C-alpha cells in the first residue's frame, strides 16, 4: 500500500534561498514531524502541490545492468560548471590549475591560471562528477559561440553505440513517469514531440544528467520544462567495493528526504530546493581501485551512479532548423573562406614556430602560443605542463 504524507514548509522562502550551495546532514531529518522515506510513498505539500512519488524495486535488474554498461564510465568524468549544486567554493574541490580568484562569489569565481598565468574567460565552480547525455539547447562553450545551439551532447556524438545500448533503460524509466505522473507526463511528452530530432525516442526526455558519487548541495534545477517533472534513478556499481549508506535526496524546506537505491524510481519536483545528505561508509576500509587522492578526500569514490531525466525547456526553439547548423554555415562559400582563413593562420604560426626554435626557453615560448584553456585542460587531466610556470 502506498503511504501518503502531507508536509509543510519548516524554513521560510527567504531563509532557504540564503542557504543555496550549502549542505543539510541526515541528522536534520531525524526529528519529529520530519521524514526519511524508504517505502512506497506520495508526498504533497499542505497547499495540495505534489512534491514527490517514490516506488521501490520497479526497475528490473536487466535494465539497471544496461544503464551501468552504457553510462558508468561517462558518469565518472569531472566537470566544473555545476554552480550551486557543487557547493561553496572549496580549494580541495577545485582543479589544480585554478590560481588567484577574480570576482569570487559563494560558489563560482573567475580566476587566473596557475599554469599559464592568464586570466580565464570562463568562471569556475567546484569540480563534480556530473555529466549530461542526450541532447542540448546551448552551444558547446568550447567553440566560443560558433557552435550550433541544438546539438548532440559529447557523449552521444562520441559514443553512438553506448547511447543505443542504454535506450531500453531510459524507456523503462519513461514508463514509470507516465504511470505515476500522467498529467505532467502528457504535457512534457507532447512538448518533446514538437522537436523529434532532439528528443530521446519514445520518451518525454531530451536530456539526462548522470552523476557518480556526488553529493549535491542545495539548489533548484534550471533549464528543464517547468510544467514537467524530474525523474531520479540510482544504481549501485557492483564492481566498486566502496559501498555506502546515506546520500538521501532531501527537500529540507519541507523536512523530507528519500533513500533511493538500485531498482527504485523517484518522481520529484526538481524546482523545489533539494540536496543530498552525506555519504556514510559501510566499512572503514577504502578500496582505491584507480581513485585519486582528490576522489577519496571528497568522497567521490562511493559506488552510487545517479541519473536525472528531463526535458530542456528551450529545446522548443530547435523547431527552427537554422539552429541545427554551425553559425559559420556549411555552404561551399563558407568552406572556402574557412580554408583561406586556415591557410593564412597556418603561415602565421609557421613564422611563430621559427621564432620559438631560435629562443633558448622553448617551453615558455610554446606555452605563450597555446590557448590557455588547452594548457589548463592538459595540465589537469594529464599533468603535461605541471613543471612549467609562465608569468605574462
C-alpha atoms as a printed R data frame, in Angstrom:
    type eleno elety resid chain resno      x      y       z
1   ATOM     1    CA   UNK     A     1  0.000  0.000   0.000
2   ATOM     2    CA   UNK     A     2  1.272  3.457  -0.917
3   ATOM     3    CA   UNK     A     3  1.564  5.823   2.029
4   ATOM     4    CA   UNK     A     4  0.530  9.457   1.627
5   ATOM     5    CA   UNK     A     5  2.274 12.224   3.561
6   ATOM     6    CA   UNK     A     6  1.385 15.916   3.794
7   ATOM     7    CA   UNK     A     7  4.273 18.271   4.567
8   ATOM     8    CA   UNK     A     8  4.553 21.995   5.202
9   ATOM     9    CA   UNK     A     9  7.424 24.468   4.977
10  ATOM    10    CA   UNK     A    10  9.634 24.486   8.055
11  ATOM    11    CA   UNK     A    11 12.027 27.060   6.551
12  ATOM    12    CA   UNK     A    12 10.859 30.326   5.006
13  ATOM    13    CA   UNK     A    13 11.456 31.042   1.318
14  ATOM    14    CA   UNK     A    14 13.916 33.814   2.188
15  ATOM    15    CA   UNK     A    15 15.946 31.674   4.597
16  ATOM    16    CA   UNK     A    16 16.124 28.647   2.309
17  ATOM    17    CA   UNK     A    17 17.352 30.811  -0.565
18  ATOM    18    CA   UNK     A    18 20.126 32.123   1.668
19  ATOM    19    CA   UNK     A    19 21.245 28.505   2.169
20  ATOM    20    CA   UNK     A    20 21.839 27.944  -1.552
21  ATOM    21    CA   UNK     A    21 25.059 25.973  -2.135
22  ATOM    22    CA   UNK     A    22 25.093 24.617   1.441
23  ATOM    23    CA   UNK     A    23 24.516 21.095   2.775
24  ATOM    24    CA   UNK     A    24 21.918 19.559   5.079
25  ATOM    25    CA   UNK     A    25 23.039 16.442   7.014
26  ATOM    26    CA   UNK     A    26 20.996 13.329   7.678
27  ATOM    27    CA   UNK     A    27 20.531 14.430  11.287
28  ATOM    28    CA   UNK     A    28 18.413 17.349  10.036
29  ATOM    29    CA   UNK     A    29 15.705 14.868   9.030
30  ATOM    30    CA   UNK     A    30 15.911 12.747  12.201
31  ATOM    31    CA   UNK     A    31 13.497 14.923  14.145
32  ATOM    32    CA   UNK     A    32  9.825 14.991  14.984
33  ATOM    33    CA   UNK     A    33  7.496 15.536  12.013
34  ATOM    34    CA   UNK     A    34 10.347 15.065   9.536
35  ATOM    35    CA   UNK     A    35 10.752 12.066   7.290
36  ATOM    36    CA   UNK     A    36 13.346  9.697   5.843
37  ATOM    37    CA   UNK     A    37 11.396  7.700   3.248
38  ATOM    38    CA   UNK     A    38 12.443  4.222   2.123
39  ATOM    39    CA   UNK     A    39  8.997  2.853   1.232
40  ATOM    40    CA   UNK     A    40  6.350  3.457  -1.445
41  ATOM    41    CA   UNK     A    41  5.085  6.937  -0.757
42  ATOM    42    CA   UNK     A    42  3.414 10.013  -2.245
43  ATOM    43    CA   UNK     A    43  4.262 13.364  -0.676
44  ATOM    44    CA   UNK     A    44  2.150 16.513  -1.076
45  ATOM    45    CA   UNK     A    45  2.553 19.983   0.417
46  ATOM    46    CA   UNK     A    46 -0.201 21.358   2.620
47  ATOM    47    CA   UNK     A    47 -1.226 23.552  -0.329
48  ATOM    48    CA   UNK     A    48 -2.004 20.415  -2.350
49  ATOM    49    CA   UNK     A    49  1.063 20.512  -4.580
50  ATOM    50    CA   UNK     A    50  2.746 17.185  -5.433
51  ATOM    51    CA   UNK     A    51  6.316 17.128  -4.141
52  ATOM    52    CA   UNK     A    52  7.307 13.551  -4.983
53  ATOM    53    CA   UNK     A    53  6.227  9.986  -5.682
54  ATOM    54    CA   UNK     A    54  8.547  7.139  -4.739
55  ATOM    55    CA   UNK     A    55  8.355  3.458  -5.691
56  ATOM    56    CA   UNK     A    56 10.650  0.653  -4.553
57  ATOM    57    CA   UNK     A    57 12.032 -2.052  -6.851
58  ATOM    58    CA   UNK     A    58 10.127 -1.174 -10.012
59  ATOM    59    CA   UNK     A    59 13.063 -1.235 -12.456
60  ATOM    60    CA   UNK     A    60 14.267 -4.839 -13.045
61  ATOM    61    CA   UNK     A    61 17.990 -5.672 -12.826
62  ATOM    62    CA   UNK     A    62 18.298 -6.361 -16.545
63  ATOM    63    CA   UNK     A    63 17.585 -2.675 -17.168
64  ATOM    64    CA   UNK     A    64 19.845 -1.281 -14.453
65  ATOM    65    CA   UNK     A    65 22.627 -3.538 -15.793
66  ATOM    66    CA   UNK     A    66 22.111 -1.951 -19.208
67  ATOM    67    CA   UNK     A    67 22.470  1.513 -17.688
68  ATOM    68    CA   UNK     A    68 25.714  0.567 -15.935
69  ATOM    69    CA   UNK     A    69 27.176 -0.717 -19.178
70  ATOM    70    CA   UNK     A    70 26.158  2.398 -21.089
71  ATOM    71    CA   UNK     A    71 26.806  5.263 -18.666
72  ATOM    72    CA   UNK     A    72 29.176  4.212 -15.895
73  ATOM    73    CA   UNK     A    73 32.454  5.444 -17.348
74  ATOM    74    CA   UNK     A    74 30.982  8.694 -18.650
75  ATOM    75    CA   UNK     A    75 29.485  9.482 -15.246
76  ATOM    76    CA   UNK     A    76 32.935  9.494 -13.608
77  ATOM    77    CA   UNK     A    77 34.336 12.421 -15.598
78  ATOM    78    CA   UNK     A    78 34.742 15.637 -13.633
79  ATOM    79    CA   UNK     A    79 33.366 18.996 -14.704
80  ATOM    80    CA   UNK     A    80 33.459 22.443 -13.162
81  ATOM    81    CA   UNK     A    81 30.224 24.063 -14.305
82  ATOM    82    CA   UNK     A    82 27.590 22.912 -11.794
83  ATOM    83    CA   UNK     A    83 27.482 26.117  -9.748
84  ATOM    84    CA   UNK     A    84 25.467 25.977  -6.520
85  ATOM    85    CA   UNK     A    85 24.859 22.226  -6.793
86  ATOM    86    CA   UNK     A    86 28.628 21.692  -6.416
87  ATOM    87    CA   UNK     A    87 28.690 23.608  -3.109
88  ATOM    88    CA   UNK     A    88 30.514 26.604  -1.719
89  ATOM    89    CA   UNK     A    89 33.946 27.138  -3.259
90  ATOM    90    CA   UNK     A    90 36.493 24.794  -1.715
91  ATOM    91    CA   UNK     A    91 40.150 24.634  -2.792
92  ATOM    92    CA   UNK     A    92 40.076 20.868  -2.193
93  ATOM    93    CA   UNK     A    93 37.395 20.554  -4.867
94  ATOM    94    CA   UNK     A    94 38.925 22.829  -7.495
95  ATOM    95    CA   UNK     A    95 41.071 21.899 -10.467
96  ATOM    96    CA   UNK     A    96 44.789 22.252  -9.752
97  ATOM    97    CA   UNK     A    97 45.283 24.995 -12.355
98  ATOM    98    CA   UNK     A    98 42.935 27.402 -10.545
99  ATOM    99    CA   UNK     A    99 45.110 30.239  -9.295
100 ATOM   100    CA   UNK     A   100 44.097 33.610  -7.874
101 ATOM   101    CA   UNK     A   101 40.349 34.170  -7.636
102 ATOM   102    CA   UNK     A   102 38.694 37.033  -9.541
103 ATOM   103    CA   UNK     A   103 35.232 38.365  -8.616
104 ATOM   104    CA   UNK     A   104 34.616 35.421  -6.308
105 ATOM   105    CA   UNK     A   105 31.040 34.643  -5.260
106 ATOM   106    CA   UNK     A   106 29.702 31.955  -2.939
107 ATOM   107    CA   UNK     A   107 30.038 29.054  -5.352
108 ATOM   108    CA   UNK     A   108 31.553 30.458  -8.551
109 ATOM   109    CA   UNK     A   109 34.633 32.509  -9.389
110 ATOM   110    CA   UNK     A   110 36.740 33.883 -12.182
111 ATOM   111    CA   UNK     A   111 40.432 33.086 -11.892
112 ATOM   112    CA   UNK     A   112 43.968 33.387 -13.153
113 ATOM   113    CA   UNK     A   113 45.521 30.150 -14.347
114 ATOM   114    CA   UNK     A   114 48.356 28.989 -12.100
115 ATOM   115    CA   UNK     A   115 49.976 27.410 -15.170
116 ATOM   116    CA   UNK     A   116 49.659 29.941 -17.998
117 ATOM   117    CA   UNK     A   117 49.361 32.976 -15.743
118 ATOM   118    CA   UNK     A   118 46.477 34.282 -17.843
119 ATOM   119    CA   UNK     A   119 43.014 35.319 -16.712
120 ATOM   120    CA   UNK     A   120 40.437 32.764 -17.815
121 ATOM   121    CA   UNK     A   121 37.482 33.913 -19.896
122 ATOM   122    CA   UNK     A   122 35.267 31.411 -18.068
123 ATOM   123    CA   UNK     A   123 34.205 31.205 -14.445
124 ATOM   124    CA   UNK     A   124 34.559 28.004 -12.480
125 ATOM   125    CA   UNK     A   125 32.832 26.219  -9.630
126 ATOM   126    CA   UNK     A   126 33.873 23.149  -7.638
127 ATOM   127    CA   UNK     A   127 34.637 20.016  -9.604
128 ATOM   128    CA   UNK     A   128 31.912 17.397  -9.661
129 ATOM   129    CA   UNK     A   129 31.422 14.019 -11.262
130 ATOM   130    CA   UNK     A   130 28.399 15.254 -13.172
131 ATOM   131    CA   UNK     A   131 27.785 14.985 -16.913
132 ATOM   132    CA   UNK     A   132 24.993 15.271 -19.456
133 ATOM   133    CA   UNK     A   133 23.900 12.879 -22.188
134 ATOM   134    CA   UNK     A   134 21.206 13.115 -24.829
135 ATOM   135    CA   UNK     A   135 20.525 16.462 -26.480
136 ATOM   136    CA   UNK     A   136 21.199 20.072 -25.541
137 ATOM   137    CA   UNK     A   137 19.940 23.529 -26.491
138 ATOM   138    CA   UNK     A   138 23.035 25.612 -25.729
139 ATOM   139    CA   UNK     A   139 26.191 25.805 -27.903
140 ATOM   140    CA   UNK     A   140 29.296 23.969 -26.763
141 ATOM   141    CA   UNK     A   141 31.185 26.627 -24.800
142 ATOM   142    CA   UNK     A   142 34.494 25.251 -26.102
143 ATOM   143    CA   UNK     A   143 33.527 26.523 -29.565
144 ATOM   144    CA   UNK     A   144 33.424 30.111 -28.276
145 ATOM   145    CA   UNK     A   145 29.974 30.994 -29.591
146 ATOM   146    CA   UNK     A   146 30.383 29.431 -33.031
147 ATOM   147    CA   UNK     A   147 28.673 26.125 -32.305
148 ATOM   148    CA   UNK     A   148 25.110 25.013 -33.006
149 ATOM   149    CA   UNK     A   149 22.640 25.660 -30.159
150 ATOM   150    CA   UNK     A   150 20.686 22.492 -30.988
151 ATOM   151    CA   UNK     A   151 23.083 19.608 -30.788
152 ATOM   152    CA   UNK     A   152 24.048 16.188 -29.543
153 ATOM   153    CA   UNK     A   153 25.909 16.076 -26.251
154 ATOM   154    CA   UNK     A   154 29.547 14.984 -26.449
155 ATOM   155    CA   UNK     A   155 28.550 11.563 -25.097
156 ATOM   156    CA   UNK     A   156 26.094 10.925 -27.924
157 ATOM   157    CA   UNK     A   157 28.494 12.271 -30.511
158 ATOM   158    CA   UNK     A   158 31.414 10.138 -29.363
159 ATOM   159    CA   UNK     A   159 29.583  7.015 -28.146
160 ATOM   160    CA   UNK     A   160 26.681  6.249 -30.521
161 ATOM   161    CA   UNK     A   161 26.757  2.526 -29.730
162 ATOM   162    CA   UNK     A   162 26.659  3.072 -25.965
163 ATOM   163    CA   UNK     A   163 23.813  5.537 -26.447
164 ATOM   164    CA   UNK     A   164 21.884  2.911 -28.381
165 ATOM   165    CA   UNK     A   165 22.651  0.311 -25.714
166 ATOM   166    CA   UNK     A   166 21.115  2.437 -22.964
167 ATOM   167    CA   UNK     A   167 17.813  3.258 -24.698
168 ATOM   168    CA   UNK     A   168 15.788  0.320 -23.247
169 ATOM   169    CA   UNK     A   169 16.651  1.516 -19.740
170 ATOM   170    CA   UNK     A   170 15.553  5.083 -20.482
171 ATOM   171    CA   UNK     A   171 12.285  3.836 -21.969
172 ATOM   172    CA   UNK     A   172 11.652  1.726 -18.861
173 ATOM   173    CA   UNK     A   173 12.041  4.833 -16.694
174 ATOM   174    CA   UNK     A   174  9.739  6.701 -19.070
175 ATOM   175    CA   UNK     A   175  7.066  4.066 -18.378
176 ATOM   176    CA   UNK     A   176  7.257  4.794 -14.658
177 ATOM   177    CA   UNK     A   177  6.998  8.532 -15.270
178 ATOM   178    CA   UNK     A   178  3.900  8.030 -17.426
179 ATOM   179    CA   UNK     A   179  2.318  5.736 -14.846
180 ATOM   180    CA   UNK     A   180  2.977  7.864 -11.757
181 ATOM   181    CA   UNK     A   181  2.563 11.426 -13.051
182 ATOM   182    CA   UNK     A   182  0.233 11.138 -16.075
183 ATOM   183    CA   UNK     A   183 -0.818 14.795 -16.284
184 ATOM   184    CA   UNK     A   184  2.697 16.251 -16.227
185 ATOM   185    CA   UNK     A   185  3.899 13.409 -18.400
186 ATOM   186    CA   UNK     A   186  1.428 14.228 -21.180
187 ATOM   187    CA   UNK     A   187  2.389 17.917 -21.123
188 ATOM   188    CA   UNK     A   188  6.074 17.040 -21.279
189 ATOM   189    CA   UNK     A   189  5.689 14.284 -23.881
190 ATOM   190    CA   UNK     A   190  3.590 16.445 -26.212
191 ATOM   191    CA   UNK     A   191  6.135 19.261 -25.903
192 ATOM   192    CA   UNK     A   192  9.029 16.871 -26.592
193 ATOM   193    CA   UNK     A   193  7.436 15.523 -29.774
194 ATOM   194    CA   UNK     A   194  7.462 19.005 -31.285
195 ATOM   195    CA   UNK     A   195 11.229 18.644 -31.716
196 ATOM   196    CA   UNK     A   196 11.557 14.956 -32.685
197 ATOM   197    CA   UNK     A   197 15.173 15.337 -33.780
198 ATOM   198    CA   UNK     A   198 16.161 16.390 -30.254
199 ATOM   199    CA   UNK     A   199 14.178 14.014 -28.063
200 ATOM   200    CA   UNK     A   200 15.098 10.571 -26.763
201 ATOM   201    CA   UNK     A   201 12.992  8.263 -28.980
202 ATOM   202    CA   UNK     A   202  9.725  7.081 -27.463
203 ATOM   203    CA   UNK     A   203 10.114  9.201 -24.305
204 ATOM   204    CA   UNK     A   204  9.296 12.586 -22.792
205 ATOM   205    CA   UNK     A   205 13.021 13.306 -22.236
206 ATOM   206    CA   UNK     A   206 15.627 15.244 -24.168
207 ATOM   207    CA   UNK     A   207 18.469 15.102 -21.669
208 ATOM   208    CA   UNK     A   208 19.855 13.088 -18.751
209 ATOM   209    CA   UNK     A   209 22.272 14.275 -16.093
210 ATOM   210    CA   UNK     A   210 24.459 11.412 -14.863
211 ATOM   211    CA   UNK     A   211 26.477 11.653 -11.633
212 ATOM   212    CA   UNK     A   212 28.904  9.379  -9.829
213 ATOM   213    CA   UNK     A   213 29.402  9.504  -6.070
214 ATOM   214    CA   UNK     A   214 28.358 13.129  -5.988
215 ATOM   215    CA   UNK     A   215 26.682 14.788  -3.028
216 ATOM   216    CA   UNK     A   216 24.771 17.788  -4.322
217 ATOM   217    CA   UNK     A   217 24.484 20.994  -2.320
218 ATOM   218    CA   UNK     A   218 21.235 22.949  -2.010
219 ATOM   219    CA   UNK     A   219 19.938 24.095  -5.399
220 ATOM   220    CA   UNK     A   220 16.950 24.245  -7.713
221 ATOM   221    CA   UNK     A   221 17.180 22.704 -11.170
222 ATOM   222    CA   UNK     A   222 17.101 25.200 -14.015
223 ATOM   223    CA   UNK     A   223 16.620 24.810 -17.737
224 ATOM   224    CA   UNK     A   224 14.079 21.970 -17.658
225 ATOM   225    CA   UNK     A   225 10.399 22.282 -18.525
226 ATOM   226    CA   UNK     A   226  8.577 23.888 -15.583
227 ATOM   227    CA   UNK     A   227  5.324 22.064 -16.329
228 ATOM   228    CA   UNK     A   228  7.150 18.739 -16.461
229 ATOM   229    CA   UNK     A   229  8.610 16.665 -13.628
230 ATOM   230    CA   UNK     A   230 12.045 15.352 -12.684
231 ATOM   231    CA   UNK     A   231 12.879 11.655 -12.588
232 ATOM   232    CA   UNK     A   232 15.683 10.300 -10.368
233 ATOM   233    CA   UNK     A   233 17.169  6.812 -10.570
234 ATOM   234    CA   UNK     A   234 20.098  5.429  -8.571
235 ATOM   235    CA   UNK     A   235 22.181  2.361  -9.424
236 ATOM   236    CA   UNK     A   236 24.910  0.946  -7.192
237 ATOM   237    CA   UNK     A   237 28.023 -0.055  -9.118
238 ATOM   238    CA   UNK     A   238 28.670 -3.742  -8.196
239 ATOM   239    CA   UNK     A   239 32.327 -3.546  -9.256
240 ATOM   240    CA   UNK     A   240 33.106 -0.786  -6.757
241 ATOM   241    CA   UNK     A   241 33.543 -2.141  -3.214
242 ATOM   242    CA   UNK     A   242 33.156  1.311  -1.647
243 ATOM   243    CA   UNK     A   243 29.549  0.762  -0.589
244 ATOM   244    CA   UNK     A   244 27.598  3.351   1.363
245 ATOM   245    CA   UNK     A   245 24.592  4.346   3.405
246 ATOM   246    CA   UNK     A   246 23.078  7.817   3.336
247 ATOM   247    CA   UNK     A   247 23.227 10.204   0.363
248 ATOM   248    CA   UNK     A   248 19.475 10.667   0.647
249 ATOM   249    CA   UNK     A   249 17.934 13.160  -1.730
250 ATOM   250    CA   UNK     A   250 16.246 15.708   0.506
251 ATOM   251    CA   UNK     A   251 13.890 18.659   0.410
252 ATOM   252    CA   UNK     A   252 14.993 20.474   3.568
253 ATOM   253    CA   UNK     A   253 12.426 23.246   3.279
254 ATOM   254    CA   UNK     A   254  9.782 20.566   3.849
255 ATOM   255    CA   UNK     A   255 11.787 18.296   6.165
256 ATOM   256    CA   UNK     A   256 11.592 15.199   3.952
257 ATOM   257    CA   UNK     A   257 14.221 13.068   2.207
258 ATOM   258    CA   UNK     A   258 14.256  9.792   0.259
259 ATOM   259    CA   UNK     A   259 16.668  6.839   0.269
260 ATOM   260    CA   UNK     A   260 16.773  5.907  -3.426
261 ATOM   261    CA   UNK     A   261 18.606  2.664  -4.176
262 ATOM   262    CA   UNK     A   262 19.064  0.316  -7.135
263 ATOM   263    CA   UNK     A   263 15.763 -0.509  -8.841
264 ATOM   264    CA   UNK     A   264 13.848  2.346  -7.225
265 ATOM   265    CA   UNK     A   265 12.169  5.215  -9.059
266 ATOM   266    CA   UNK     A   266 11.600  8.731  -7.744
267 ATOM   267    CA   UNK     A   267  9.474 11.348  -9.488
268 ATOM   268    CA   UNK     A   268 10.326 14.674  -7.857
269 ATOM   269    CA   UNK     A   269  9.651 18.381  -8.244
270 ATOM   270    CA   UNK     A   270 13.190 19.488  -9.094
271 ATOM   271    CA   UNK     A   271 12.151 23.141  -8.989
272 ATOM   272    CA   UNK     A   272 11.911 22.911  -5.204
273 ATOM   273    CA   UNK     A   273 15.119 23.314  -3.163
274 ATOM   274    CA   UNK     A   274 16.882 19.955  -2.845
275 ATOM   275    CA   UNK     A   275 20.265 18.434  -1.955
276 ATOM   276    CA   UNK     A   276 21.870 15.217  -0.707
277 ATOM   277    CA   UNK     A   277 22.748 14.158   2.805
278 ATOM   278    CA   UNK     A   278 26.276 12.911   3.479
279 ATOM   279    CA   UNK     A   279 27.691  9.564   2.360
280 ATOM   280    CA   UNK     A   280 28.246  7.099   5.219
281 ATOM   281    CA   UNK     A   281 30.752  4.375   4.505
282 ATOM   282    CA   UNK     A   282 29.795  0.814   5.449
283 ATOM   283    CA   UNK     A   283 33.366 -0.230   6.239
284 ATOM   284    CA   UNK     A   284 36.490  1.566   7.454
285 ATOM   285    CA   UNK     A   285 38.483  0.106   4.577
286 ATOM   286    CA   UNK     A   286 38.828  2.243   1.453
287 ATOM   287    CA   UNK     A   287 39.317  0.485  -1.862
288 ATOM   288    CA   UNK     A   288 41.334  2.822  -4.074
289 ATOM   289    CA   UNK     A   289 40.902  0.821  -7.291
290 ATOM   290    CA   UNK     A   290 42.098  3.673  -9.500
291 ATOM   291    CA   UNK     A   291 40.546  6.502  -7.484
292 ATOM   292    CA   UNK     A   292 42.838  9.503  -6.954
293 ATOM   293    CA   UNK     A   293 43.571 11.197  -3.632
294 ATOM   294    CA   UNK     A   294 41.201 14.022  -4.548
295 ATOM   295    CA   UNK     A   295 38.434 11.443  -5.051
296 ATOM   296    CA   UNK     A   296 38.972  9.875  -1.634
297 ATOM   297    CA   UNK     A   297 39.248 13.252   0.112
298 ATOM   298    CA   UNK     A   298 35.935 14.447  -1.350
299 ATOM   299    CA   UNK     A   299 34.016 11.139  -1.124
300 ATOM   300    CA   UNK     A   300 33.876 10.784  -4.892
301 ATOM   301    CA   UNK     A   301 34.746  7.093  -4.611
302 ATOM   302    CA   UNK     A   302 31.463  5.549  -3.460
303 ATOM   303    CA   UNK     A   303 29.539  3.269  -5.798
304 ATOM   304    CA   UNK     A   304 26.489  5.480  -6.417
305 ATOM   305    CA   UNK     A   305 25.525  6.236 -10.022
306 ATOM   306    CA   UNK     A   306 22.548  8.605 -10.174
307 ATOM   307    CA   UNK     A   307 20.565  9.856 -13.154
308 ATOM   308    CA   UNK     A   308 18.041 12.669 -13.560
309 ATOM   309    CA   UNK     A   309 15.888 12.597 -16.714
310 ATOM   310    CA   UNK     A   310 14.118 15.701 -18.025
311 ATOM   311    CA   UNK     A   311 13.112 17.834 -20.998
312 ATOM   312    CA   UNK     A   312 15.049 21.026 -21.681
313 ATOM   313    CA   UNK     A   313 12.547 23.897 -21.705
314 ATOM   314    CA   UNK     A   314 14.218 25.842 -24.516
315 ATOM   315    CA   UNK     A   315 14.567 22.778 -26.709
316 ATOM   316    CA   UNK     A   316 11.373 24.012 -28.367
317 ATOM   317    CA   UNK     A   317 13.457 26.597 -30.247
318 ATOM   318    CA   UNK     A   318 15.006 23.674 -32.132
319 ATOM   319    CA   UNK     A   319 11.933 23.616 -34.352
320 ATOM   320    CA   UNK     A   320 13.984 26.230 -36.218
321 ATOM   321    CA   UNK     A   321 16.294 24.159 -38.424
322 ATOM   322    CA   UNK     A   322 18.712 27.039 -38.868
323 ATOM   323    CA   UNK     A   323 19.815 26.420 -35.265
324 ATOM   324    CA   UNK     A   324 20.934 22.905 -36.131
325 ATOM   325    CA   UNK     A   325 23.965 24.116 -38.099
326 ATOM   326    CA   UNK     A   326 27.205 25.703 -37.041
327 ATOM   327    CA   UNK     A   327 26.931 29.506 -37.048
328 ATOM   328    CA   UNK     A   328 29.700 29.644 -39.651
329 ATOM   329    CA   UNK     A   329 27.386 27.779 -42.006
330 ATOM   330    CA   UNK     A   330 28.052 24.730 -44.140
331 ATOM   331    CA   UNK     A   331 27.943 26.052 -47.703
332 ATOM   332    CA   UNK     A   332 30.785 25.956 -50.218
333 ATOM   333    CA   UNK     A   333 31.388 29.691 -49.911
334 ATOM   334    CA   UNK     A   334 31.947 29.482 -46.190
335 ATOM   335    CA   UNK     A   335 34.115 26.407 -46.545
336 ATOM   336    CA   UNK     A   336 36.369 28.214 -48.998
337 ATOM   337    CA   UNK     A   337 36.508 31.186 -46.652
338 ATOM   338    CA   UNK     A   338 37.438 28.943 -43.741
339 ATOM   339    CA   UNK     A   339 40.080 27.194 -45.863
340 ATOM   340    CA   UNK     A   340 41.651 30.542 -46.796
341 ATOM   341    CA   UNK     A   341 41.493 31.653 -43.177
342 ATOM   342    CA   UNK     A   342 43.191 28.448 -42.059
343 ATOM   343    CA   UNK     A   343 45.920 28.814 -44.685
344 ATOM   344    CA   UNK     A   344 46.738 32.346 -43.527
345 ATOM   345    CA   UNK     A   345 46.622 31.258 -39.908
346 ATOM   346    CA   UNK     A   346 48.925 28.339 -40.673
347 ATOM   347    CA   UNK     A   347 51.503 30.619 -42.303
348 ATOM   348    CA   UNK     A   348 51.365 32.933 -39.307
349 ATOM   349    CA   UNK     A   349 52.076 30.086 -36.893
350 ATOM   350    CA   UNK     A   350 54.896 28.757 -39.086
351 ATOM   351    CA   UNK     A   351 56.633 32.119 -38.598
352 ATOM   352    CA   UNK     A   352 55.990 31.908 -34.869
353 ATOM   353    CA   UNK     A   353 57.472 28.422 -34.848
354 ATOM   354    CA   UNK     A   354 60.689 29.814 -36.349
355 ATOM   355    CA   UNK     A   355 60.869 32.353 -33.557
356 ATOM   356    CA   UNK     A   356 60.327 29.637 -30.982
357 ATOM   357    CA   UNK     A   357 63.188 27.480 -32.163
358 ATOM   358    CA   UNK     A   358 65.554 30.460 -32.202
359 ATOM   359    CA   UNK     A   359 64.971 31.028 -28.482
360 ATOM   360    CA   UNK     A   360 66.648 29.165 -25.631
361 ATOM   361    CA   UNK     A   361 63.475 28.902 -23.446
362 ATOM   362    CA   UNK     A   362 61.436 26.726 -25.794
363 ATOM   363    CA   UNK     A   363 58.901 25.524 -23.186
364 ATOM   364    CA   UNK     A   364 57.922 29.058 -22.200
365 ATOM   365    CA   UNK     A   365 57.596 30.142 -25.827
366 ATOM   366    CA   UNK     A   366 55.373 27.161 -26.665
367 ATOM   367    CA   UNK     A   367 53.071 27.972 -23.772
368 ATOM   368    CA   UNK     A   368 52.724 31.563 -24.931
369 ATOM   369    CA   UNK     A   369 51.352 30.437 -28.284
370 ATOM   370    CA   UNK     A   370 48.921 27.815 -26.976
371 ATOM   371    CA   UNK     A   371 45.365 28.731 -25.887
372 ATOM   372    CA   UNK     A   372 45.410 28.851 -22.088
373 ATOM   373    CA   UNK     A   373 42.197 26.829 -21.878
374 ATOM   374    CA   UNK     A   374 44.056 24.000 -23.651
375 ATOM   375    CA   UNK     A   375 47.008 24.340 -21.290
376 ATOM   376    CA   UNK     A   376 44.737 24.149 -18.262
377 ATOM   377    CA   UNK     A   377 42.877 21.130 -19.618
378 ATOM   378    CA   UNK     A   378 46.029 19.168 -20.494
379 ATOM   379    CA   UNK     A   379 47.621 20.050 -17.183
380 ATOM   380    CA   UNK     A   380 44.622 18.933 -15.140
381 ATOM   381    CA   UNK     A   381 43.955 15.678 -16.987
382 ATOM   382    CA   UNK     A   382 47.479 14.632 -17.968
383 ATOM   383    CA   UNK     A   383 49.918 16.737 -15.916
384 ATOM   384    CA   UNK     A   384 51.524 17.811 -19.192
385 ATOM   385    CA   UNK     A   385 52.697 21.242 -18.012
386 ATOM   386    CA   UNK     A   386 52.946 20.636 -14.279
387 ATOM   387    CA   UNK     A   387 56.597 21.689 -14.071
388 ATOM   388    CA   UNK     A   388 56.329 24.826 -16.193
389 ATOM   389    CA   UNK     A   389 55.144 28.209 -14.878
390 ATOM   390    CA   UNK     A   390 54.559 31.222 -17.089
391 ATOM   391    CA   UNK     A   391 54.150 34.796 -15.908
392 ATOM   392    CA   UNK     A   392 52.703 37.009 -18.588
